[in-house]
Amino acid sequence: MKKIHKTHIQTRTSPRYSPSFLANYFKGKSARKILQRFPELRSYKSRYGRLWSRSYFVATVGKVGIDVIKRYIEEQSRIEGVVE
C-alpha cells in the first residue's frame, strides 16, 4: 500500500476560474516544481503513473466543517488503498 501525504491549499481567486481548473493547475505546477527540486521522485512517478491523485476536494470557506473534509480524505484513502 502507498503512504499518503496530504496537501491543503487555501486560495482566493476570481470566479471566472472553475474549481476543477484551479485544482489541476495547482497539481500541474507543483508537480513540475517538485520534480525539478527532487529528481529522484521521477522513479515514483514512472512507477505509479502520476505524482498526485486524480481526486480533489473544493469547498468555500464557512460552508463546510473540518469533519466533512476529514471524512472526504479518509474515504479517498480507503478507495485508493493508501495507508497513513
N, C-alpha and C positions, 0 to 999 in steps of 0.2 A: 504494500500500500504506500501511496505517496504521502509525504508530510505537507501539511497546509501552512501557508504563510499568508496572513490576511493583510490587505491594504485598504485603508479608508481614505477617501478624498472628499473634502468639502470645498465647494466652489460656488462662485456667483457668476452668472452668465446671462447673456441676452436670451430672451425667449425664442429667438429665431433658430437656435440650435436645439435639436432634439436630444433627449437623454441618451438614446442609442448612439447617436453621432458622437457625443461627448465621451461616453464610456469607451467606445472603440478608438477614439482619438487619443485619450489618455493611455490606453493599453498599448497602442502602437508606438507612440512617442517614448513612453517609459521603457518598453521592451528594447527599443533601439539604443537608448542611453545605457540601460543596464548591461546589454550585451557588449557595448563598446567598453564599458568600465570593467566588466568581469567576463572576458572572452571564454573562460573555462565553462561558463554556463551554456555555450553553444552545443556542447555534447548533450546536456539535459534537454535542450530544445529539439535536437535531432532525434533523441530517444523517444520523447513524448509528443513531438509534433508541434508544440507551442509552449511559449513561456507562461502565458496567462490562460486561465479557464475561459470558456466562451460565455459563461454566465456573469451577470452583474445585477446589482440592486440599486434602484434610484428612488429617492423619496424627497419631498420638500420638507424643510425644517418646520417643526411644530405639528406635522401631520402624523408622524409615526414615532412610537416609543422605541427605546433601546431593546425591549423584549422582542419586538417584531423583527428587528434587524438581526439579533442573535438567533432567533428561530430560523430565519432565512439562511444564515451562514451554516447552521447545524444541518439543515436539510440538504443544502448543496454539498456539504462534506459527505453526507451519507450517500447521496446519489452518485458522486464522483469517486467514492471509495477512498477518501482521504482520511488520514489519521493525524490528529493534532499532537 
